[in-house]
Amino acid sequence: MSNQGIKIATIGGGSSYTPELVEGFIKRYDELPIKELWLVDIEEGQEKLNIVGNLARRMVEKAGVPMEIHLTLDRKAALKDADFVTTQMRVGLLDARMKDERIPLQHGIIGQETNGAGGLFKGLRTIPVLLEIAEEMQELCPHAWLINFTNPAGMVTEALLRYGAHDKVIGVCNLPVNMRMTIAKLLNVETERVYIEFAGLNHLLYGIDVYLDGKSVLDEVLTIMGDPEKQISMQNIAPLPWDPSFLQSLRLIPCPYHRYYYKTKEILEEELVSFKKSSTRAEVVKRLEGELFELYKDPNLNIKPPQLEKRGGAYYSDAACNLIASIYNDKRDIQTLNVKNNGAISDLPNESAVEINCIVTKNGPIPLAVGELPTSVNGLVQQIKSFERVAAEAAVTRSYDKALLAMTINPLVPSDKLAKVVLDELLEAHKEYLPLFLKK
């Protein structure tokens, strides 16, 4: 870290989430004295970047902290000598997400931005850009940490760890924060008193045990979660209740995204209803974003508006800002992060990305070993990890065959024939961003 104060570059700075990030940095200014926050975006995002950037400046002014907000389309200028780089991009913007969701649904399979066919295509578009950023960081800010929030976070962290030029990479997700807060609420206690032993992959995360003041309360939590009124869910996933006897036999806490695998039929039915009403999650988010940016334009607004929490990524700032503050201050606290496995989950390769509790030090996160995963969930975790690895390889090699293989081995795609049809349609829809995938 330089003596001139901390420099942070946020790639995708025109995102609707940025006010939450800025709020998180302001709140922690005493322990994280950021001198320069550079918000960088692409030309198509310039208008949003200016709106969000002006709101960020008003927030900083209201808080009275000496943090400079820089807005730029020049990524290299933003990266030069940065201490931390955060990435929150959407290659192809929300229109691309709409295609990721709608095209699979036209063929009667789940369309979602991080799972299945849609998740594959978000990864294929995103990984090459993140690998470019990793190369630029190696040249312009080799000591900086890359904190990635871009989905599908598991797959892109896998690609960065395996193929990236820069090895200081951590994937962040708001899901573990959300699960811990929800469980604390279900138990009617303060969040600080709850500790969850987490292990798995991004959006395929299991709570292995839950502790309240150091005592296991797993049985109690599983019983509460069997109540249809008391579910852990998120804005972007239908809160379909779990079967109580399934939860008792699983003896682990599933995350909201597990509904895609354990309730595939019901989730698909829900999605098809939304699809017919033109209210897929991408379409809902597009409307929400429009409303948020109208609010952000108000010259009198100088705080993060509460409406932002309707977006699926609420509490992201707590995850990202806590991580940066913990590295900077060598806090050695425990956070749930996407990192290189290094033997923490013994069933998975050492060099693969896993989502797991880590002790956060100034040298980065140290994953806490859990050993073998229970037999009941190891198979699904292995299947999704093989999907992530083949997908990452497809993105790097731009191989049509690898993309087809990734699509077919994903459990949400029910046949090889259908996989090929959906792959070809999505490649055609996204040819502007994926021109190099050669069709056999």
NORUR-V176036 format. One record per backbone hydrogen bond with DSSP energy under -1.0 kcal/mol. NH is the residue of the N-H (numbers start at 1). CO is the residue of the C=O. Records with the same first field share a line. If there is no record, write none. Layout:
NH->CO ; CO
//
This chain:
6->33
8->36
9->84
10->38
11->86
12->40
13->40
15->12
18->15
20->17
21->17
22->18
23->19
24->20
25->21
26->22
27->23
28->24
29->26
31->28
32->28
34->32
35->6
36->6
37->68
38->8
39->70
40->10
41->72
45->42
46->43
49->45
50->46
51->47
52->48
53->49
54->50
55->51
56->52
57->53
58->54
59->55
60->56
61->57
62->58
63->59
64->60
65->60
67->65
68->35
70->37
72->39
75->73
78->74
79->75
80->76
81->140
82->79
83->7
84->7
85->145
86->9
87->147
88->11
93->90
96->92
97->93
98->94
99->95
100->96
101->97
102->98
103->99
105->101
106->102
107->104
108->105
109->104
119->115
120->116
121->117
122->118
123->119
124->120
125->121
126->122
127->123
130->126
131->127
132->128
133->129
134->130
135->131
136->132
137->133
138->134
139->135
140->136
141->137
144->141
145->83
146->168
147->85
148->170
149->87
156->152
157->153
158->154
159->155
160->156
161->157
162->158
163->159
164->160
169->167
170->146
171->338
172->148
178->174
179->175
180->176
181->177
182->178
183->179
184->180
185->181
186->182
187->183
189->184
193->190
194->191
195->211
197->209
199->206
201->204
204->201
206->199
207->253
208->197
211->195
212->215
213->193
215->212
217->210
221->217
222->218
223->219
224->220
225->221
227->224
230->227
237->234
240->238
247->243
248->244
249->245
250->246
251->247
253->207
258->255
259->256
260->257
261->258
262->258
263->259
267->263
268->264
269->265
270->266
271->267
272->268
273->269
274->270
275->271
276->272
277->273
278->275
279->274
284->280
285->281
286->282
287->283
288->284
289->285
290->286
291->287
292->288
293->289
294->290
295->291
296->292
297->293
298->295
301->298
308->305
309->306
310->307
311->308
314->311
316->313
319->315
320->316
321->317
322->318
323->319
324->320
325->321
326->322
327->323
328->324
329->325
331->326
332->360
335->358
337->356
338->171
339->354
341->352
342->350
344->341
346->371
348->345
352->349
354->339
355->200
356->337
357->198
358->335
359->366
360->333
361->364
364->361
366->359
368->357
370->344
371->344
377->374
378->374
381->377
382->378
383->379
384->380
385->381
386->382
387->383
388->384
389->385
390->386
391->387
392->388
393->389
394->390
395->391
396->392
397->393
398->394
403->399
404->400
405->401
406->402
407->403
408->404
409->405
413->410
419->415
420->416
421->417
422->418
423->419
424->420
425->421
426->422
427->423
428->424
429->425
430->426
431->428
433->430
434->430
437->434
//
